Amino acid sequence: MKVRLTPTLASLFVGGLLFVGCKGGQSVTPNQAGEIEILEYCAGEEFKSDKDHFRATATGESMDRETAKKMARSNAEARLARTINSTIEIVTDNYVNSSSFNNKEEVTETFNDLARTVVNQQLSGAITACERLTQKTDGNYVSYMAVELSGSELVSRYNERLSQDERIRAEYNYEKFKETFEAEMDKLR
């Protein structure tokens, strides 16, 4: 059997190939894929840590609005504490390694212990930089929160505590420590 392509049939065939070929190159947008863009409050560049402040954001969800707020605050403070502790550990390691302490391991441990104490005390003074509350269709409340803590205030309190330790006070150089701390804070930009 011999198939004859008429000009009309040939045009339809070529047009169909072009149509399929063009459609295959199109990208699917998130909306077409059934995705929905989420608007997240208290998030974005203005709520990230920078050279002057440690910041953290979090959410909390509950059937009770006050519980949602407490959960958001607790989650934000936990994230803030982790960020601060990580930064202080790096600062401590850099400071101790660049200084001439006789027992670096003991000094590092003392610095880190004091840092944990200071961070825990200072978290109660963290200010709320942003707070939003929404209610979902199921009745649950969602609290969005961002908290911040001043880097200079933290290092000042840390210095006070370090100055009280007799083993460190003799060799501790606050200006050098502050310089190391500020260099690490500059990296947070």
N, CA, C and O atoms as a DFTB+ gen file, in Angstrom:
756 C
 N C O
     1  1       0.839      -1.155       0.000
     2  2       0.000       0.000       0.000
     3  2       0.891       1.227       0.000
     4  3       1.845       1.339       0.770
     5  1       0.556       2.116      -0.866
     6  2       1.356       3.324      -1.036
     7  2       0.546       4.507      -0.522
     8  3      -0.594       4.722      -0.935
     9  1       1.150       5.276       0.390
    10  2       0.455       6.436       0.951
    11  2       0.955       7.671       0.242
    12  3       2.154       7.938       0.159
    13  1      -0.021       8.421      -0.272
    14  2       0.329       9.666      -0.960
    15  2       0.062      10.825      -0.027
    16  3      -1.026      10.956       0.533
    17  1       1.052      11.649       0.130
    18  2       0.881      12.833       0.955
    19  2       0.422      13.978       0.076
    20  3       1.137      14.414      -0.826
    21  1      -0.734      14.439       0.342
    22  2      -1.222      15.606      -0.374
    23  2      -0.635      16.825       0.297
    24  3      -0.204      16.748       1.447
    25  1      -0.610      17.943      -0.392
    26  2      -0.056      19.140       0.235
    27  2      -0.767      19.491       1.547
    28  3      -0.111      19.951       2.482
    29  1      -2.043      19.296       1.642
    30  2      -2.781      19.607       2.870
    31  2      -2.366      18.662       3.986
    32  3      -2.121      19.102       5.109
    33  1      -2.284      17.389       3.697
    34  2      -1.894      16.409       4.693
    35  2      -0.454      16.649       5.142
    36  3      -0.151      16.549       6.331
    37  1       0.427      16.964       4.209
    38  2       1.829      17.252       4.537
    39  2       1.930      18.486       5.426
    40  3       2.730      18.515       6.360
    41  1       1.133      19.492       5.142
    42  2       1.141      20.714       5.952
    43  2       0.694      20.426       7.384
    44  3       1.286      20.910       8.348
    45  1      -0.358      19.630       7.494
    46  2      -0.848      19.266       8.830
    47  2       0.193      18.474       9.607
    48  3       0.385      18.701      10.802
    49  1       0.858      17.556       8.939
    50  2       1.879      16.733       9.570
    51  2       3.040      17.596      10.077
    52  3       3.452      17.452      11.228
    53  1       3.569      18.483       9.244
    54  2       4.682      19.368       9.610
    55  2       4.248      20.334      10.707
    56  3       4.985      20.583      11.661
    57  1       3.044      20.870      10.555
    58  2       2.525      21.793      11.570
    59  2       2.388      21.109      12.926
    60  3       2.689      21.703      13.961
    61  1       1.932      19.853      12.914
    62  2       1.810      19.086      14.154
    63  2       3.156      18.866      14.813
    64  3       3.279      18.986      16.032
    65  1       4.170      18.545      14.015
    66  2       5.515      18.370      14.568
    67  2       6.047      19.663      15.175
    68  3       6.635      19.663      16.256
    69  1       5.831      20.758      14.463
    70  2       6.276      22.057      14.990
    71  2       5.546      22.406      16.282
    72  3       6.159      22.907      17.224
    73  1       4.256      22.146      16.332
    74  2       3.451      22.443      17.523
    75  2       3.950      21.632      18.722
    76  3       4.117      22.175      19.814
    77  1       4.183      20.348      18.521
    78  2       4.679      19.491      19.594
    79  2       6.077      19.924      20.005
    80  3       6.390      19.974      21.195
    81  1       6.918      20.236      19.025
    82  2       8.286      20.662      19.320
    83  2       8.316      21.958      20.094
    84  3       9.114      22.092      21.022
    85  1       7.480      22.915      19.750
    86  2       7.455      24.197      20.450
    87  2       6.909      24.035      21.861
    88  3       7.424      24.645      22.798
    89  1       5.876      23.223      22.020
    90  2       5.266      23.059      23.327
    91  2       6.245      22.399      24.291
    92  3       6.251      22.718      25.480
    93  1       7.064      21.489      23.795
    94  2       8.023      20.795      24.654
    95  2       9.056      21.740      25.230
    96  3       9.642      21.425      26.266
    97  1       9.307      22.881      24.614
    98  2      10.299      23.824      25.099
    99  2       9.750      24.804      26.118
   100  3      10.517      25.543      26.736
   101  1       8.439      24.825      26.308
   102  2       7.859      25.782      27.251
   103  2       8.129      25.332      28.678
   104  3       8.146      24.137      28.974
   105  1       8.342      26.308      29.560
   106  2       8.540      25.960      30.959
   107  2       7.202      26.021      31.687
   108  3       6.303      26.778      31.322
   109  1       7.104      25.222      32.700
   110  2       5.880      25.164      33.496
   111  2       6.074      26.082      34.698
   112  3       7.042      25.932      35.444
   113  1       5.174      27.017      34.888
   114  2       5.280      27.912      36.027
   115  2       4.789      27.196      37.279
   116  3       4.018      26.241      37.183
   117  1       5.236      27.652      38.471
   118  2       4.778      27.010      39.703
   119  2       3.246      26.989      39.809
   120  3       2.672      26.024      40.313
   121  1       2.597      28.040      39.339
   122  2       1.140      28.091      39.412
   123  2       0.516      26.976      38.587
   124  3      -0.467      26.366      39.007
   125  1       1.088      26.706      37.402
   126  2       0.585      25.642      36.550
   127  2       0.822      24.269      37.181
   128  3       0.077      23.324      36.921
   129  1       1.845      24.165      37.995
   130  2       2.175      22.887      38.619
   131  2       1.386      22.681      39.913
   132  3       1.583      21.685      40.610
   133  1       0.501      23.614      40.232
   134  2      -0.315      23.483      41.432
   135  2       0.354      24.024      42.686
   136  3      -0.134      23.796      43.793
   137  1       1.471      24.742      42.529
   138  2       2.159      25.315      43.673
   139  2       1.576      26.682      43.999
   140  3       1.079      27.387      43.121
   141  1       1.646      27.034      45.249
   142  2       1.159      28.330      45.701
   143  2       2.319      29.056      46.371
   144  3       3.025      28.473      47.194
   145  1       2.516      30.303      46.029
   146  2       3.569      31.083      46.665
   147  2       3.159      31.396      48.099
   148  3       2.023      31.792      48.358
   149  1       4.090      31.217      49.017
   150  2       3.829      31.456      50.428
   151  2       4.423      32.808      50.815
   152  3       5.597      33.079      50.562
   153  1       3.610      33.636      51.421
   154  2       4.079      34.909      51.950
   155  2       4.490      34.666      53.395
   156  3       3.657      34.347      54.244
   157  1       5.776      34.818      53.664
   158  2       6.280      34.569      55.006
   159  2       6.595      35.906      55.658
   160  3       7.461      36.650      55.198
   161  1       5.889      36.195      56.722
   162  2       6.087      37.453      57.434
   163  2       7.353      37.394      58.271
   164  3       7.849      36.320      58.610
   165  1       7.860      38.574      58.595
   166  2       9.041      38.713      59.463
   167  2      10.243      37.939      58.924
   168  3      11.046      37.419      59.699
   169  1      10.364      37.863      57.626
   170  2      11.494      37.193      56.997
   171  2      12.028      38.110      55.897
   172  3      11.343      39.040      55.472
   173  1      13.199      37.855      55.459
   174  2      13.792      38.676      54.406
   175  2      15.085      39.303      54.880
   176  3      15.526      39.082      56.008
   177  1      15.678      40.080      54.012
   178  2      16.993      40.669      54.276
   179  2      17.047      41.500      55.553
   180  3      18.037      41.447      56.284
   181  1      15.988      42.271      55.831
   182  2      16.030      43.157      57.001
   183  2      15.968      42.397      58.320
   184  3      16.150      42.992      59.383
   185  1      15.713      41.087      58.268
   186  2      15.638      40.287      59.487
   187  2      16.761      39.262      59.579
   188  3      16.664      38.300      60.341
   189  1      17.826      39.463      58.805
   190  2      19.003      38.605      58.875
   191  2      20.061      39.283      59.743
   192  3      20.106      40.509      59.838
   193  1      20.910      38.472      60.373
   194  2      21.997      39.014      61.181
   195  2      22.894      39.880      60.318
   196  3      23.090      39.614      59.132
   197  1      23.438      40.925      60.935
   198  2      24.377      41.797      60.241
   199  2      25.502      42.150      61.190
   200  3      25.631      41.541      62.252
   201  1      26.322      43.128      60.821
   202  2      27.496      43.455      61.634
   203  2      27.154      44.053      62.995
   204  3      28.013      44.096      63.876
   205  1      25.922      44.514      63.186
   206  2      25.539      45.136      64.452
   207  2      24.618      44.281      65.320
   208  3      24.599      44.433      66.541
   209  1      23.859      43.390      64.700
   210  2      22.853      42.633      65.442
   211  2      22.827      41.165      65.031
   212  3      23.045      40.811      63.873
   213  1      22.554      40.337      66.015
   214  2      22.203      38.953      65.737
   215  2      20.691      38.936      65.586
   216  3      19.987      39.558      66.381
   217  1      20.174      38.231      64.572
   218  2      18.728      38.152      64.369
   219  2      18.342      36.718      64.011
   220  3      19.128      35.965      63.436
   221  1      17.113      36.370      64.368
   222  2      16.574      35.061      64.004
   223  2      15.071      35.178      63.826
   224  3      14.415      35.971      64.501
   225  1      14.533      34.380      62.911
   226  2      13.095      34.377      62.672
   227  2      12.563      32.961      62.884
   228  3      13.292      31.977      62.759
   229  1      11.275      32.888      63.208
   230  2      10.640      31.582      63.405
   231  2       9.132      31.737      63.385
   232  3       8.602      32.847      63.415
   233  1       8.460      30.612      63.335
   234  2       7.003      30.599      63.389
   235  2       6.552      29.623      64.470
   236  3       7.306      28.758      64.915
   237  1       5.323      29.789      64.866
   238  2       4.692      28.870      65.802
   239  2       3.235      28.744      65.418
   240  3       2.599      29.734      65.056
   241  1       2.700      27.542      65.491
   242  2       1.301      27.333      65.126
   243  2       0.596      26.584      66.243
   244  3       1.113      25.608      66.787
   245  1      -0.608      27.070      66.575
   246  2      -1.397      26.431      67.620
   247  2      -2.857      26.833      67.482
   248  3      -3.195      27.807      66.809
   249  1      -3.699      26.068      68.127
   250  2      -5.121      26.420      68.167
   251  2      -5.334      27.631      69.078
   252  3      -6.333      28.340      68.955
   253  1      -4.389      27.860      69.989
   254  2      -4.454      28.988      70.916
   255  2      -3.490      30.074      70.458
   256  3      -2.316      29.792      70.219
   257  1      -3.963      31.306      70.332
   258  2      -3.118      32.373      69.796
   259  2      -1.908      32.661      70.665
   260  3      -0.821      32.887      70.135
   261  1      -2.062      32.662      71.991
   262  2      -0.920      32.947      72.872
   263  2       0.117      31.824      72.808
   264  3       1.318      32.086      72.877
   265  1      -0.328      30.611      72.680
   266  2       0.596      29.483      72.541
   267  2       1.370      29.605      71.233
   268  3       2.569      29.329      71.196
   269  1       0.703      30.011      70.170
   270  2       1.381      30.213      68.887
   271  2       2.471      31.270      69.030
   272  3       3.572      31.106      68.504
   273  1       2.171      32.340      69.734
   274  2       3.165      33.406      69.938
   275  2       4.341      32.902      70.775
   276  3       5.497      33.178      70.454
   277  1       4.046      32.164      71.850
   278  2       5.114      31.631      72.704
   279  2       6.002      30.667      71.933
   280  3       7.224      30.668      72.082
   281  1       5.365      29.845      71.107
   282  2       6.141      28.893      70.301
   283  2       7.054      29.628      69.330
   284  3       8.219      29.264      69.174
   285  1       6.534      30.654      68.681
   286  2       7.340      31.425      67.732
   287  2       8.514      32.084      68.451
   288  3       9.642      32.048      67.958
   289  1       8.256      32.680      69.605
   290  2       9.329      33.339      70.376
   291  2      10.377      32.317      70.807
   292  3      11.577      32.552      70.668
   293  1       9.921      31.196      71.324
   294  2      10.844      30.153      71.777
   295  2      11.694      29.630      70.622
   296  3      12.903      29.455      70.775
   297  1      11.080      29.382      69.484
   298  2      11.815      28.909      68.303
   299  2      12.816      29.956      67.814
   300  3      13.942      29.617      67.451
   301  1      12.408      31.222      67.804
   302  2      13.303      32.298      67.354
   303  2      14.482      32.449      68.310
   304  3      15.620      32.619      67.872
   305  1      14.215      32.386      69.608
   306  2      15.299      32.509      70.586
   307  2      16.269      31.333      70.499
   308  3      17.476      31.510      70.663
   309  1      15.751      30.144      70.242
   310  2      16.621      28.973      70.090
   311  2      17.538      29.144      68.876
   312  3      18.728      28.837      68.938
   313  1      16.970      29.636      67.778
   314  2      17.788      29.883      66.581
   315  2      18.809      30.985      66.850
   316  3      19.960      30.891      66.423
   317  1      18.386      32.022      67.556
   318  2      19.283      33.128      67.898
   319  2      20.443      32.612      68.751
   320  3      21.600      32.954      68.504
   321  1      20.132      31.799      69.742
   322  2      21.168      31.247      70.620
   323  2      22.171      30.403      69.837
   324  3      23.375      30.493      70.076
   325  1      21.683      29.583      68.904
   326  2      22.595      28.763      68.096
   327  2      23.518      29.637      67.256
   328  3      24.711      29.355      67.144
   329  1      22.972      30.692      66.668
   330  2      23.790      31.589      65.846
   331  2      24.861      32.276      66.690
   332  3      26.028      32.343      66.305
   333  1      24.441      32.783      67.845
   334  2      25.389      33.482      68.725
   335  2      26.458      32.518      69.222
   336  3      27.647      32.834      69.182
   337  1      26.043      31.351      69.687
   338  2      27.022      30.385      70.202
   339  2      28.024      29.971      69.132
   340  3      29.212      29.830      69.420
   341  1      27.561      29.777      67.910
   342  2      28.473      29.419      66.819
   343  2      29.470      30.541      66.560
   344  3      30.664      30.298      66.380
   345  1      28.971      31.760      66.544
   346  2      29.844      32.916      66.299
   347  2      30.852      33.074      67.426
   348  3      32.038      33.289      67.175
   349  1      30.387      32.970      68.668
   350  2      31.290      33.115      69.819
   351  2      32.352      32.019      69.810
   352  3      33.509      32.285      70.139
   353  1      31.987      30.807      69.446
   354  2      32.973      29.727      69.367
   355  2      34.063      30.050      68.355
   356  3      35.247      29.838      68.616
   357  1      33.657      30.561      67.203
   358  2      34.636      30.928      66.173
   359  2      35.528      32.056      66.674
   360  3      36.747      32.012      66.512
   361  1      34.913      33.067      67.285
   362  2      35.678      34.198      67.824
   363  2      36.653      33.710      68.881
   364  3      37.824      34.089      68.875
   365  1      36.177      32.876      69.780
   366  2      37.023      32.345      70.852
   367  2      38.201      31.570      70.284
   368  3      39.345      31.786      70.685
   369  1      37.920      30.667      69.349
   370  2      39.005      29.892      68.744
   371  2      40.021      30.800      68.071
   372  3      41.226      30.625      68.252
   373  1      39.545      31.770      67.296
   374  2      40.456      32.691      66.609
   375  2      41.248      33.534      67.603
   376  3      42.449      33.745      67.430
   377  1      40.568      34.016      68.646
   378  2      41.229      34.857      69.641
   379  2      42.274      34.070      70.427
   380  3      43.411      34.521      70.569
   381  1      41.901      32.912      70.930
   382  2      42.819      32.107      71.735
   383  2      44.001      31.649      70.891
   384  3      45.138      31.658      71.363
   385  1      43.744      31.249      69.647
   386  2      44.839      30.794      68.791
   387  2      45.795      31.921      68.421
   388  3      46.976      31.672      68.178
   389  1      45.306      33.148      68.375
   390  2      46.180      34.267      68.020
   391  2      46.829      34.894      69.251
   392  3      47.656      35.796      69.120
   393  1      46.466      34.428      70.434
   394  2      47.044      34.942      71.679
   395  2      48.048      33.943      72.236
   396  3      48.149      32.808      71.770
   397  1      48.780      34.391      73.236
   398  2      49.813      33.516      73.801
   399  2      49.413      33.013      75.188
   400  3      50.113      33.249      76.172
   401  1      48.283      32.321      75.249
   402  2      47.864      31.722      76.516
   403  2      48.622      30.413      76.697
   404  3      48.838      29.668      75.742
   405  1      49.028      30.141      77.958
   406  2      49.787      28.926      78.230
   407  2      48.953      27.672      78.002
   408  3      49.416      26.726      77.365
   409  1      47.745      27.658      78.509
   410  2      46.901      26.471      78.385
   411  2      45.701      26.815      77.510
   412  3      44.624      27.133      78.015
   413  1      45.894      26.749      76.206
   414  2      44.861      27.164      75.257
   415  2      43.571      26.371      75.416
   416  3      42.482      26.933      75.305
   417  1      43.681      25.082      75.673
   418  2      42.481      24.250      75.791
   419  2      41.626      24.685      76.990
   420  3      40.403      24.785      76.885
   421  1      42.272      24.936      78.109
   422  2      41.548      25.366      79.314
   423  2      40.917      26.743      79.098
   424  3      39.770      26.966      79.485
   425  1      41.651      27.654      78.491
   426  2      41.145      28.996      78.227
   427  2      39.955      28.934      77.270
   428  3      38.952      29.613      77.488
   429  1      40.057      28.132      76.223
   430  2      38.961      27.989      75.260
   431  2      37.720      27.463      75.957
   432  3      36.619      27.963      75.724
   433  1      37.882      26.458      76.810
   434  2      36.747      25.893      77.538
   435  2      36.112      26.944      78.450
   436  3      34.887      27.033      78.530
   437  1      36.923      27.726      79.126
   438  2      36.415      28.788      80.004
   439  2      35.649      29.829      79.191
   440  3      34.560      30.252      79.580
   441  1      36.224      30.238      78.063
   442  2      35.562      31.217      77.200
   443  2      34.204      30.695      76.738
   444  3      33.209      31.419      76.775
   445  1      34.167      29.434      76.302
   446  2      32.920      28.861      75.802
   447  2      31.873      28.701      76.902
   448  3      30.687      28.932      76.666
   449  1      32.306      28.305      78.108
   450  2      31.370      28.199      79.233
   451  2      30.773      29.560      79.567
   452  3      29.566      29.685      79.777
   453  1      31.624      30.571      79.615
   454  2      31.138      31.923      79.909
   455  2      30.211      32.413      78.797
   456  3      29.221      33.094      79.065
   457  1      30.525      32.070      77.569
   458  2      29.683      32.488      76.439
   459  2      28.283      31.912      76.589
   460  3      27.296      32.622      76.397
   461  1      28.188      30.631      76.930
   462  2      26.866      30.008      77.109
   463  2      26.078      30.707      78.205
   464  3      24.880      30.948      78.056
   465  1      26.747      31.032      79.307
   466  2      26.082      31.721      80.414
   467  2      25.594      33.095      79.985
   468  3      24.448      33.461      80.247
   469  1      26.457      33.852      79.328
   470  2      26.099      35.202      78.886
   471  2      24.964      35.155      77.870
   472  3      24.026      35.948      77.953
   473  1      25.038      34.239      76.916
   474  2      23.991      34.134      75.897
   475  2      22.652      33.823      76.555
   476  3      21.639      34.436      76.218
   477  1      22.640      32.886      77.479
   478  2      21.392      32.540      78.164
   479  2      20.826      33.729      78.931
   480  3      19.612      33.930      78.947
   481  1      21.689      34.519      79.566
   482  2      21.228      35.701      80.293
   483  2      20.730      36.776      79.331
   484  3      19.715      37.421      79.592
   485  1      21.427      36.968      78.239
   486  2      21.094      38.034      77.306
   487  2      19.845      37.744      76.475
   488  3      19.172      38.675      76.032
   489  1      19.531      36.473      76.260
   490  2      18.358      36.140      75.452
   491  2      17.079      36.725      76.023
   492  3      16.152      37.050      75.282
   493  1      17.031      36.858      77.331
   494  2      15.830      37.442      77.934
   495  2      15.683      38.904      77.528
   496  3      14.592      39.469      77.606
   497  1      16.778      39.510      77.096
   498  2      16.738      40.902      76.661
   499  2      16.605      41.076      75.162
   500  3      16.653      42.196      74.653
   501  1      16.439      39.972      74.456
   502  2      16.280      40.068      72.999
   503  2      14.978      40.796      72.685
   504  3      13.937      40.520      73.280
   505  1      15.054      41.722      71.748
   506  2      13.853      42.484      71.408
   507  2      13.149      41.881      70.204
   508  3      13.769      41.244      69.353
   509  1      11.864      42.092      70.154
   510  2      11.066      41.612      69.029
   511  2      11.186      42.628      67.899
   512  3      10.758      43.773      68.041
   513  1      11.760      42.214      66.789
   514  2      11.942      43.109      65.647
   515  2      10.723      43.096      64.729
   516  3      10.475      44.057      64.001
   517  1       9.969      42.007      64.768
   518  2       8.784      41.877      63.931
   519  2       7.892      40.800      64.531
   520  3       8.367      39.782      65.033
   521  1       6.595      41.049      64.466
   522  2       5.641      40.050      64.931
   523  2       4.361      40.180      64.118
   524  3       3.798      41.268      63.998
   525  1       3.907      39.063      63.563
   526  2       2.661      39.021      62.798
   527  2       1.894      37.792      63.237
   528  3       2.479      36.759      63.561
   529  1       0.582      37.914      63.244
   530  2      -0.269      36.803      63.629
   531  2      -1.330      36.612      62.558
   532  3      -1.991      37.570      62.158
   533  1      -1.496      35.379      62.094
   534  2      -2.535      35.075      61.118
   535  2      -3.379      33.925      61.654
   536  3      -2.980      33.211      62.575
   537  1      -4.542      33.767      61.060
   538  2      -5.392      32.644      61.423
   539  2      -5.741      31.878      60.162
   540  3      -6.171      32.460      59.167
   541  1      -5.555      30.575      60.212
   542  2      -5.840      29.719      59.065
   543  2      -7.333      29.379      59.033
   544  3      -8.057      29.610      60.001
   545  1      -7.769      28.835      57.919
   546  2      -9.181      28.493      57.778
   547  2      -9.629      27.418      58.767
   548  3     -10.815      27.321      59.083
   549  1      -8.677      26.603      59.260
   550  2      -9.038      25.572      60.236
   551  2      -9.116      26.114      61.662
   552  3      -9.392      25.370      62.602
   553  1      -8.868      27.425      61.815
   554  2      -8.951      28.060      63.121
   555  2      -7.618      28.188      63.841
   556  3      -7.522      28.918      64.827
   557  1      -6.579      27.487      63.364
   558  2      -5.267      27.587      64.007
   559  2      -4.649      28.959      63.768
   560  3      -4.853      29.588      62.729
   561  1      -3.892      29.399      64.759
   562  2      -3.163      30.665      64.655
   563  2      -1.726      30.359      64.254
   564  3      -1.144      29.363      64.684
   565  1      -1.169      31.231      63.424
   566  2       0.237      31.124      63.048
   567  2       0.894      32.441      63.420
   568  3       0.497      33.508      62.953
   569  1       1.902      32.345      64.266
   570  2       2.638      33.526      64.707
   571  2       3.985      33.540      63.999
   572  3       4.710      32.545      64.007
   573  1       4.313      34.668      63.390
   574  2       5.603      34.888      62.736
   575  2       6.359      35.881      63.598
   576  3       5.809      36.906      64.000
   577  1       7.628      35.578      63.886
   578  2       8.371      36.463      64.766
   579  2       9.838      36.539      64.367
   580  3      10.432      35.563      63.910
   581  1      10.403      37.728      64.553
   582  2      11.837      37.939      64.381
   583  2      12.329      38.608      65.654
   584  3      11.719      39.562      66.136
   585  1      13.428      38.110      66.195
   586  2      14.022      38.702      67.396
   587  2      15.449      39.110      67.082
   588  3      16.083      38.559      66.182
   589  1      15.949      40.085      67.839
   590  2      17.321      40.528      67.614
   591  2      17.989      40.873      68.935
   592  3      17.341      41.180      69.935
   593  1      19.314      40.809      68.893
   594  2      20.135      41.118      70.053
   595  2      21.351      41.891      69.558
   596  3      21.978      41.511      68.569
   597  1      21.673      42.961      70.240
   598  2      22.794      43.803      69.851
   599  2      24.119      43.070      70.039
   600  3      24.388      42.522      71.108
   601  1      24.933      43.065      69.007
   602  2      26.250      42.436      69.091
   603  2      27.173      43.154      70.051
   604  3      27.911      42.510      70.796
   605  1      27.146      44.495      70.047
   606  2      28.041      45.248      70.935
   607  2      27.645      45.076      72.395
   608  3      28.506      45.029      73.273
   609  1      26.349      44.984      72.655
   610  2      25.893      44.759      74.030
   611  2      26.319      43.368      74.503
   612  3      26.732      43.191      75.649
   613  1      26.214      42.397      73.616
   614  2      26.601      41.035      73.960
   615  2      28.090      40.958      74.281
   616  3      28.471      40.356      75.285
   617  1      28.930      41.553      73.450
   618  2      30.376      41.478      73.679
   619  2      30.759      42.265      74.935
   620  3      31.720      41.910      75.617
   621  1      30.022      43.321      75.240
   622  2      30.278      44.079      76.465
   623  2      29.982      43.235      77.705
   624  3      30.767      43.228      78.653
   625  1      28.853      42.526      77.700
   626  2      28.493      41.648      78.823
   627  2      29.483      40.487      78.941
   628  3      29.854      40.073      80.040
   629  1      29.890      39.989      77.811
   630  2      30.855      38.894      77.773
   631  2      32.175      39.359      78.388
   632  3      32.796      38.632      79.163
   633  1      32.593      40.566      78.040
   634  2      33.816      41.135      78.599
   635  2      33.715      41.253      80.118
   636  3      34.664      40.932      80.833
   637  1      32.568      41.714      80.609
   638  2      32.369      41.826      82.066
   639  2      32.590      40.482      82.746
   640  3      33.263      40.395      83.773
   641  1      32.016      39.439      82.161
   642  2      32.140      38.104      82.758
   643  2      33.572      37.588      82.669
   644  3      34.073      36.987      83.619
   645  1      34.235      37.818      81.538
   646  2      35.620      37.366      81.398
   647  2      36.536      38.098      82.375
   648  3      37.483      37.514      82.903
   649  1      36.254      39.364      82.611
   650  2      37.078      40.163      83.516
   651  2      36.974      39.685      84.960
   652  3      37.851      39.977      85.772
   653  1      35.922      38.961      85.282
   654  2      35.734      38.453      86.641
   655  2      36.507      37.158      86.879
   656  3      36.665      36.734      88.023
   657  1      36.982      36.535      85.823
   658  2      37.719      35.276      85.949
   659  2      39.202      35.582      86.143
   660  3      39.857      36.100      85.239
   661  1      39.726      35.260      87.321
   662  2      41.113      35.598      87.659
   663  2      42.129      34.909      86.762
   664  3      43.175      35.481      86.453
   665  1      41.828      33.681      86.341
   666  2      42.777      32.950      85.494
   667  2      42.965      33.641      84.147
   668  3      44.056      33.612      83.576
   669  1      41.911      34.256      83.646
   670  2      41.979      34.860      82.310
   671  2      42.350      36.337      82.379
   672  3      43.025      36.848      81.485
   673  1      41.921      37.016      83.418
   674  2      42.096      38.469      83.500
   675  2      43.540      38.901      83.282
   676  3      43.777      39.937      82.659
   677  1      44.503      38.145      83.771
   678  2      45.917      38.523      83.653
   679  2      46.377      38.593      82.201
   680  3      47.209      39.432      81.854
   681  1      45.842      37.717      81.350
   682  2      46.300      37.660      79.965
   683  2      45.278      38.144      78.950
   684  3      45.602      38.306      77.774
   685  1      44.054      38.376      79.387
   686  2      42.957      38.732      78.488
   687  2      43.102      40.162      77.971
   688  3      43.333      41.092      78.743
   689  1      42.965      40.323      76.667
   690  2      43.071      41.632      76.030
   691  2      41.719      41.937      75.378
   692  3      41.412      41.421      74.304
   693  1      40.918      42.774      76.033
   694  2      39.564      43.064      75.555
   695  2      39.567      43.651      74.155
   696  3      38.757      43.259      73.315
   697  1      40.467      44.585      73.896
   698  2      40.489      45.233      72.574
   699  2      40.764      44.227      71.458
   700  3      40.161      44.288      70.387
   701  1      41.672      43.314      71.726
   702  2      41.968      42.298      70.713
   703  2      40.770      41.362      70.551
   704  3      40.431      40.973      69.434
   705  1      40.129      41.001      71.669
   706  2      38.942      40.146      71.595
   707  2      37.828      40.847      70.817
   708  3      37.187      40.244      69.957
   709  1      37.604      42.136      71.129
   710  2      36.556      42.903      70.453
   711  2      36.844      43.007      68.954
   712  3      35.933      42.911      68.131
   713  1      38.103      43.203      68.613
   714  2      38.497      43.275      67.198
   715  2      38.196      41.948      66.495
   716  3      37.689      41.940      65.373
   717  1      38.503      40.840      67.145
   718  2      38.215      39.514      66.591
   719  2      36.714      39.314      66.441
   720  3      36.247      38.780      65.436
   721  1      35.965      39.746      67.449
   722  2      34.497      39.637      67.434
   723  2      33.900      40.458      66.289
   724  3      33.041      39.970      65.554
   725  1      34.352      41.693      66.143
   726  2      33.830      42.571      65.084
   727  2      34.161      42.034      63.698
   728  3      33.361      42.176      62.773
   729  1      35.329      41.418      63.544
   730  2      35.690      40.834      62.249
   731  2      34.728      39.693      61.908
   732  3      34.341      39.528      60.751
   733  1      34.352      38.921      62.904
   734  2      33.407      37.816      62.666
   735  2      32.001      38.362      62.380
   736  3      31.280      37.817      61.545
   737  1      31.620      39.432      63.071
   738  2      30.306      40.035      62.845
   739  2      30.227      40.620      61.425
   740  3      29.167      40.584      60.799
   741  1      31.331      41.149      60.924
   742  2      31.348      41.695      59.562
   743  2      31.031      40.613      58.515
   744  3      30.500      40.907      57.443
   745  1      31.362      39.377      58.844
   746  2      31.100      38.273      57.921
   747  2      29.606      37.962      57.834
   748  3      29.168      37.328      56.874
   749  1      28.823      38.396      58.814
   750  2      27.386      38.099      58.831
   751  2      26.595      38.928      57.823
   752  3      25.422      38.642      57.580
   753  1      27.204      39.931      57.245
   754  2      26.485      40.774      56.274
   755  2      25.960      39.985      55.124
   756  3      25.334      40.546      54.225
